[in-house]
Amino acid sequence: MLGRDENSSSLGLVTVAIDFGTTYSGYAFAFRHQPERIILPIWSASGCKGLASKKTPCDILLNGDGKFVAFGYAAREKYCDLRDDDDHQGYYYFRKFKMELHKRKSGLSYRTQLKDVNGKTLPAIKVFSMSIQYLKDKVLEHVKKTGPLVTENDLNWVLTVPAIWDEQAKYFMRKAAEEAGIPGKQLILALEPEAASVYAKEINVRRSEGGLSPYEPGTKFMVLDLGAKDLKDVIIVGGFADSFIIRKMIKEKFPDLTFVIPDEAELVVLKGAVLYGNNPNIVSERINKFTYGTEIHRFFLDGDDENKKIRIGGTSYCRSVFNKLAEIGQPFKIGEVVQTEIYPLKADMTKMSVKFYQSSERDPKYVDSDKCTFLGKIVVDMPDINGGLDRCVNVFVGFGDTELKITGQDECSGSNVHAELKLLD
């Protein structure tokens, strides 16, 4: 999966973060020579004097042909006017659609549809990409006013996503952003609680000369995970951080903990994403939420399911075997990879793919278990057919970044070959 290398120190002149929220969205940016001066826009509703905020509603209005009309406060106001005049049926109006990517049980594809407030549907990728494109265009307009000599090539982009999303939903957001015109090589994703953690740390420590310092060993604090233990501090962020009822409930549940509510708590993720974009290595290790692996056929062994036995050339094989690459709960550092091999099924094949799965079990045996979910395919190029069936591509899968990273290498020549994890059909 292509994207800006999180293990790279290569940065543009400006780091831009887009916080694509469930209810509200926004952007922020900072110039590299002034990383602590985070710049945000002011959004306002024309019909409400004095109403101004640093985020805008995540509402989008399209006309009957699916063309963009308005986003944010403007979309909300325009749709209300159309509804008052009973002209709204010729439009698409989408609100609070972000988490539809997580709710779906049947997986995602480029054909996945979203329902608007009136039950009409459009492709989800279109709705998301047009929303992101609006925010991207606003960013470019704002950045160029602040730094007239800045070009689009000078920007590094960070797009926030929930930590509970699986790889397919994150991949969907990346593709939506790329369709919106954000170059994939200039884009990384940031997990929302990690961005909040980076900001929470930054407001309490001194910035080192080379950027943000790594967390001190043994430091423990909680941003959102109310199931965590052995903590001293709880940092409450997000739009509901100022709710007296919610704060009261949390304090009653955890009476021995200290609670910290940063100023402008609803902007913590957004500002933290800018800081994270300046130094993605500040999060040096992550823990797998699932077990990951590929589907393979291997020799049939005693104890294997007889229903999975197949005969090829007089030899018994077991089909649908889960070839485990990484285990649930296993920690991975940024850049750390696991190697697997891919062989051609036919002597003249120039491209090969294997199915990729995730499982909630620690040691799944077969990919058709009800605990396994098909995510997509690892596809590799095998252009040199001279070796026939005796060819192999070593595939390296990185699990330590916010997204899975795939690279390939021809075993015989040692040269790099194109390898990609395709998670959408």
C-alpha positions in Angstrom: 0.0 0.0 0.0 1.6 3.2 -1.1 1.8 6.3 1.1 4.3 8.6 2.8 6.8 6.5 4.7 6.1 6.8 8.4 9.7 5.8 9.0 11.0 8.6 6.8 12.2 12.0 7.9 11.2 13.5 4.6 8.8 16.3 5.2 7.3 19.1 3.1 7.1 22.8 3.9 3.6 22.4 5.4 1.9 19.7 7.3 -1.9 19.6 6.8 -4.3 17.5 8.9 -7.9 16.8 8.0 -10.1 15.6 10.9 -13.0 14.0 9.1 -15.4 13.6 11.9 -18.8 11.9 12.5 -20.6 15.2 13.2 -18.1 17.9 12.6 -15.0 18.1 10.4 -12.1 20.5 10.0 -8.5 21.1 9.0 -5.4 22.6 10.5 -1.9 23.1 9.2 1.6 24.3 10.3 4.7 25.4 8.5 7.7 23.3 9.1 9.7 26.2 10.4 7.0 27.0 12.9 5.6 23.6 13.9 3.9 24.8 17.1 2.0 27.6 15.3 -1.0 25.5 14.3 -3.3 27.5 12.0 -7.1 26.7 11.8 -9.9 28.3 9.9 -13.0 30.0 11.3 -16.2 28.5 10.0 -19.5 30.4 10.3 -23.2 30.0 9.5 -24.5 32.9 7.5 -27.9 32.7 9.0 -26.7 32.9 12.6 -24.9 36.1 13.6 -22.0 35.6 16.0 -21.9 31.8 15.4 -18.4 30.8 14.5 -16.4 27.7 15.2 -13.1 26.0 14.2 -15.0 23.0 12.7 -17.9 22.7 10.4 -20.7 20.1 10.2 -19.9 17.0 8.2 -22.9 17.5 5.9 -22.7 17.5 2.1 -25.4 18.5 -0.4 -25.4 17.2 -4.0 -27.8 17.9 -6.8 -29.9 15.3 -8.6 -27.0 14.5 -10.9 -24.7 13.9 -8.0 -22.8 17.2 -8.5 -21.4 19.1 -5.6 -23.5 21.9 -4.2 -22.3 22.7 -0.7 -20.6 21.3 2.4 -20.8 22.1 6.1 -22.9 25.0 7.4 -23.6 26.0 3.8 -25.0 22.6 3.0 -27.2 22.6 6.1 -28.6 26.0 5.4 -29.2 25.4 1.7 -31.0 22.1 2.4 -33.2 23.7 5.0 -34.2 26.4 2.5 -34.9 23.7 -0.1 -37.0 21.7 2.4 -39.0 24.8 3.4 -39.8 25.3 -0.3 -40.5 21.6 -0.8 -37.7 21.5 -3.4 -35.4 19.1 -1.5 -36.4 15.9 -3.2 -34.3 16.6 -6.2 -31.1 16.7 -4.1 -28.9 14.3 -2.0 -28.2 15.4 1.5 -25.8 13.3 3.6 -25.2 13.7 7.4 -23.2 11.8 9.9 -22.1 9.2 7.4 -18.5 8.5 8.5 -19.2 5.6 10.8 -21.1 3.7 8.1 -17.7 2.4 7.0 -17.5 0.6 10.4 -21.0 -0.5 10.8 -21.2 -2.6 7.6 -21.0 -6.4 8.2 -20.6 -7.4 4.5 -17.4 -5.4 4.0 -16.6 -2.5 1.7 -16.1 -2.1 -2.0 -16.1 0.6 -4.6 -19.8 -0.3 -5.1 -20.8 0.3 -1.5 -23.8 2.6 -1.3 -24.7 5.3 1.2 -28.2 6.4 2.0 -29.0 10.1 2.4 -31.5 11.5 4.9 -34.3 10.6 2.5 -33.2 7.1 1.7 -31.7 7.8 -1.7 -28.3 6.2 -2.5 -25.0 7.1 -4.1 -21.7 5.3 -4.1 -20.0 5.8 -0.7 -16.6 6.5 -2.4 -18.1 9.4 -4.3 -19.7 11.0 -1.1 -16.5 10.6 0.9 -14.1 11.8 -1.9 -16.2 14.9 -2.6 -16.3 15.8 1.0 -12.6 15.4 1.4 -12.1 17.4 -1.9 -14.0 20.3 -0.5 -11.8 20.4 2.6 -8.7 19.9 0.5 -9.6 22.9 -1.7 -10.3 25.0 1.4 -6.8 24.0 2.7 -5.1 25.0 -0.5 -6.9 28.4 -0.6 -6.0 29.1 3.1 -2.3 27.9 2.8 -1.7 30.0 -0.3 -3.0 33.1 1.4 -0.7 32.4 4.4 2.3 31.4 2.3 1.9 32.6 -1.4 4.9 30.7 -2.7 3.8 27.3 -1.4 2.8 24.7 -4.0 0.8 21.6 -3.6 4.0 19.6 -3.8 5.1 21.3 -0.6 2.3 19.8 1.4 2.2 16.6 3.5 -1.2 15.4 4.4 -2.5 13.6 7.5 -6.1 12.2 7.5 -7.5 11.0 10.9 -9.3 7.7 11.2 -10.9 5.9 14.3 -8.7 3.3 15.9 -11.6 0.8 15.8 -11.6 0.8 12.0 -10.3 -2.3 10.3 -7.7 -2.2 7.5 -10.4 -2.2 4.8 -12.1 0.9 6.2 -8.7 2.7 6.4 -7.9 1.7 2.9 -11.3 3.1 1.8 -10.5 6.4 3.3 -7.1 6.5 1.6 -8.6 5.8 -1.8 -11.3 8.4 -1.2 -8.6 11.0 -0.4 -6.6 10.0 -3.5 -9.7 10.3 -5.6 -10.2 13.8 -4.0 -6.8 14.8 -5.5 -4.5 14.2 -2.5 -1.3 12.4 -3.8 -1.0 9.1 -2.1 2.8 9.5 -1.6 2.1 12.7 0.4 -0.5 11.2 2.6 -0.4 9.2 5.9 -3.3 8.2 8.2 -3.3 9.0 11.9 -5.3 7.1 14.4 -7.5 9.5 16.4 -6.5 8.4 19.9 -2.9 8.4 18.9 -3.2 12.0 17.6 -4.9 13.0 20.9 -2.1 11.3 22.8 0.6 13.2 20.9 -1.1 16.5 21.6 -1.7 15.6 25.3 2.0 14.8 25.6 3.1 18.0 23.8 1.2 20.3 26.0 3.0 18.9 29.1 6.6 18.5 27.9 9.2 20.7 26.3 9.8 20.3 22.6 13.3 18.9 21.9 15.5 20.3 19.2 14.9 17.5 16.7 11.1 17.4 17.1 8.7 15.7 19.6 10.5 13.5 22.1 9.5 9.8 22.4 7.3 8.9 25.4 9.3 8.4 28.5 9.5 4.7 29.5 6.7 3.7 31.9 4.5 6.7 31.2 0.9 5.6 31.2 -2.2 7.6 30.5 -5.6 7.0 29.0 -7.3 9.0 26.2 -10.4 7.0 25.4 -9.9 3.4 26.6 -12.0 3.1 29.7 -10.9 -0.5 30.1 -7.3 0.3 30.8 -5.7 -0.2 34.2 -2.8 0.9 36.3 -3.1 4.6 35.2 -2.7 7.9 37.0 -4.2 10.3 34.5 -7.2 10.3 32.2 -7.2 12.9 29.4 -10.7 13.6 28.1 -10.9 14.9 24.6 -13.5 15.4 21.9 -16.7 17.3 21.4 -18.3 15.9 24.6 -15.4 16.6 26.9 -17.1 19.7 28.3 -20.3 17.7 29.2 -20.9 17.9 32.9 -22.9 14.7 32.9 -20.2 12.6 31.1 -17.4 14.0 33.3 -19.5 13.2 36.4 -20.1 9.6 35.3 -16.4 9.0 34.5 -15.2 10.4 37.8 -17.7 8.3 39.7 -16.4 5.2 37.8 -12.8 6.1 38.4 -12.6 8.1 41.6 -8.9 7.6 42.2 -7.7 9.0 38.9 -6.7 12.5 37.9 -8.7 14.0 35.0 -7.2 16.4 32.5 -9.4 18.3 30.0 -7.3 20.4 27.6 -8.4 23.7 26.3 -10.6 23.4 23.1 -10.9 19.6 23.7 -12.8 19.2 20.5 -9.7 20.3 18.5 -7.2 18.0 20.3 -7.3 15.3 17.6 -7.0 17.8 14.8 -4.0 19.6 16.4 -2.4 16.4 17.5 -2.7 15.1 13.9 -0.6 18.1 12.7 2.1 17.3 15.4 2.0 13.6 14.5 2.4 14.5 10.8 5.6 16.4 11.6 7.0 13.3 13.4 5.2 10.0 12.8 7.9 8.1 14.6 6.8 9.5 17.9 4.5 6.4 18.0 7.2 3.8 17.7 5.2 0.6 18.3 1.7 -0.7 17.9 -0.2 -3.8 18.9 -2.2 -5.9 16.5 -5.9 -5.9 16.9 -6.3 -9.1 14.8 -4.4 -12.1 13.6 -3.5 -11.7 10.0 -2.6 -14.3 7.3 -3.0 -15.6 3.8 -4.9 -18.5 2.3 -2.7 -21.4 1.2 -2.9 -25.1 0.2 -0.4 -27.4 1.9 0.2 -31.1 2.2 -2.7 -32.9 4.0 -1.8 -33.8 7.6 -3.2 -36.1 10.2 -6.0 -34.3 12.0 -6.9 -32.1 9.0 -10.6 -31.7 8.1 -11.4 -34.4 5.5 -13.7 -32.1 3.8 -10.8 -29.9 2.9 -8.8 -32.7 1.2 -8.1 -32.2 -2.5 -6.0 -34.3 -4.9 -3.5 -32.7 -7.2 -1.3 -34.9 -9.4 -1.8 -37.9 -7.1 -0.8 -35.9 -3.9 -3.3 -35.0 -1.1 -3.4 -31.3 -0.1 -5.4 -29.4 2.4 -7.2 -26.3 1.1 -8.3 -23.1 2.8 -5.4 -23.2 5.3 -4.8 -20.0 7.3 -1.1 -19.1 6.9 -0.5 -16.9 10.0 1.7 -13.9 9.5 1.0 -11.9 12.6 -0.9 -12.6 15.8 -3.5 -10.7 17.7 -1.9 -8.8 20.6 1.5 -9.0 19.0 3.6 -5.8 19.1 5.3 -4.4 16.0 7.7 -1.5 15.7 7.4 0.9 12.8 9.2 -0.6 9.9 9.2 -4.2 11.3 8.1 -6.7 8.7 7.1 -10.3 8.3 8.1 -12.3 5.3 6.0 -14.7 3.3 6.6 -16.3 -0.2 4.4 -16.3 -3.2 4.9 -18.8 -6.1 3.2 -18.8 -9.5 0.5 -21.4 -10.2 1.4 -21.5 -13.9 4.8 -21.3 -15.6 3.9 -18.3 -17.7 2.1 -16.1 -15.1 3.4 -12.6 -14.9 1.2 -11.6 -11.9 0.1 -13.6 -8.9 -2.3 -12.9 -6.0 -3.1 -14.6 -2.7 -6.1 -13.9 -0.5 -5.5 -12.0 2.7 -7.6 -12.5 6.0 -7.9 -11.2 9.5 -9.2 -13.3 12.4 -10.2 -12.6 16.0 -8.6 -15.9 17.0 -5.0 -16.2 18.1 -4.3 -19.3 16.0 -7.0 -19.9 13.3 -6.6 -23.1 11.3 -8.8 -22.4 8.3 -9.8 -19.2 6.5 -13.5 -20.2 6.3 -13.9 -20.1 10.1 -16.6 -17.8 11.3 -13.9 -15.9 13.2 -12.1 -15.0 9.9 -12.8 -12.1 7.6 -11.7 -11.8 4.0 -10.0 -8.4 3.6 -8.6 -8.5 0.1 -5.6 -9.8 -2.0 -1.9 -9.4 -2.0 -1.0 -8.9 -5.7 2.6 -9.1 -6.9 4.2 -8.7 -10.3 6.3 -11.6 -11.6 7.5 -10.3 -15.0 10.5 -12.7 -15.5 9.0 -16.0 -16.5 12.3 -17.7 -17.3 12.1 -19.8 -14.1 8.7 -21.2 -14.9 7.2 -22.6 -11.7 10.5 -22.3 -9.9 10.0 -18.6 -9.2 9.4 -16.9 -6.0 8.6 -13.4 -4.8 9.4 -12.6 -1.2 6.6 -10.4 0.2 7.3 -8.3 3.3 4.3 -7.1 5.3 4.7 -4.3 7.8 2.3 -4.3 10.7 3.7 -1.5 12.8 2.4 1.5 10.9 -1.2 2.9 10.9 -1.7 1.0 7.7 -0.4 -2.3 6.5 2.7 -1.9 4.3 3.5 -4.3 1.4 6.8 -4.6 -0.5 8.0 -7.4 -2.9 11.4 -8.7 -3.9 12.3 -11.3 -6.6 14.1 -14.1 -4.8 16.4 -15.0 -7.7 17.5 -11.5 -8.8 17.0 -9.6 -5.6 15.3 -6.8 -7.5 12.2 -5.1 -6.1 8.9 -5.9 -7.8 5.6 -4.2 -7.5 3.5 -5.6 -4.6 0.2 -4.2 -3.5 -2.5 -5.0 -0.9 -5.8 -4.5 -2.6 -8.6 -4.3 -0.1 -11.5 -3.0 -2.3 -13.1 -4.6 -5.4 
